[in-house]
Amino acid sequence: MHSNRFQERVLQGIFSVWLLSSFLFITLGLTPEDHFFLMLRFEKWLALNAVGVAVAVSTYVFQTLTHSRILTPSIMGLDAIYLLISLVLISAFGTVQYLAIDAMHLFLVNNVVMIGFALFIFGGLILRFHQDMNRLLLIGIVLGLLVQAANEFLGRMISPEDFVVFQGAAFARFDQLDRQVLWVALVLLAGCLCLLWRFHSVLDIFRLGRSHVINLGIAYVPMTCLFLMLVAVLVSISTALVGPILFFGLLVVALVQQCFPAGHSGYHLLMVAMVGALILVAGQTFFEHVLAMKATLSVVIEVIGGSVFFMLLVKRGRQ
């Protein structure tokens, strides 16, 4: 009982800080008469929250499926698939035609390819090597490196002008959000979160291992494919809005798991979603209004997240 009350107070505290950060992000430096800029900031605020929630939740679900705190969809190469799609399109059609592609069509293509990759590759790996996490980690990283190598090869084949366009898609851009797909992304995000919440109790059982899932009468393969499909959609939502983010989800989930290791999956889902949204909204508010964009939030996140990844590797090696 006391633990539940404490968890509720923590969530309420995070929610209060998120509300304050959101209010400052939208209104700081503006007046009620600035309707146009208020609307732009509101859309940007929606996108930041969507990205924070999508990346954090997808990482938590993926780590639950793989039973590893150092694996993320990004580290396993799912973000690299997004870059490969961009490079293939740029190589095939050129910069002018690539930039002329409708954002909605590009978003749908990314979703279909990334879902197929997640189900075909990661689904097979998890089903075959679920008891050998070291091999799963190794194969996943090798696959990610192969995709990255293909990206580097195609990057050398295109012209310098085309490469500049590709570089713009290779890094997260929290100050340049694609609002064309924002509302579709929000609908997809809401659908994914509703499905995950519907099956959050199943995630608790997945944390116990495959044998427990099967013994309790849960269809392991279909549920694994469903969760992987949701992970792929969440990753594609974040990459479509701001670009690939490598270590952000790892940072959020590691922080939540370190502070509250004993919580159930429903509580963890709420916590990682709130912390992910809070970090992006508060961080972007600080970088825009305090530092006047003299530094980049994505770079800071990747540096801190990379350090957390290294510490988790060292800790896992000692164990």
Buried (B, 14 or more C-beta within 10 A) or exposed (E): EEEEEEBEEBBEEBBEBBEBBBEBBBEEEBEEEEEEEBEBBEBBBBBBBBBBBBBBBBBBBBBBBBBBBBBBBBBBBBBBBBBBBBBBBBBEBBBEEBEEEEBEEBBBBBBEBBBEBBBEBBBEBBEEBBEEBEEBBEBBBEBBEEBBEBBEEBBEEBEEEBBEBBEEBBBBBBBEBBBBBBEBBBEBBEEBBEBBEEBBEBBBBBBEEBEBBEEEEBEBEEBBBBBBBBBBBBBBBBBBBBBBBBBBBBBBBBBBBEEBEEBEBBBBBBBBBBBBBBBBBBBBBBBBEEEEEEEBBBEEBBEBBBEBBEEBEEEBEEE
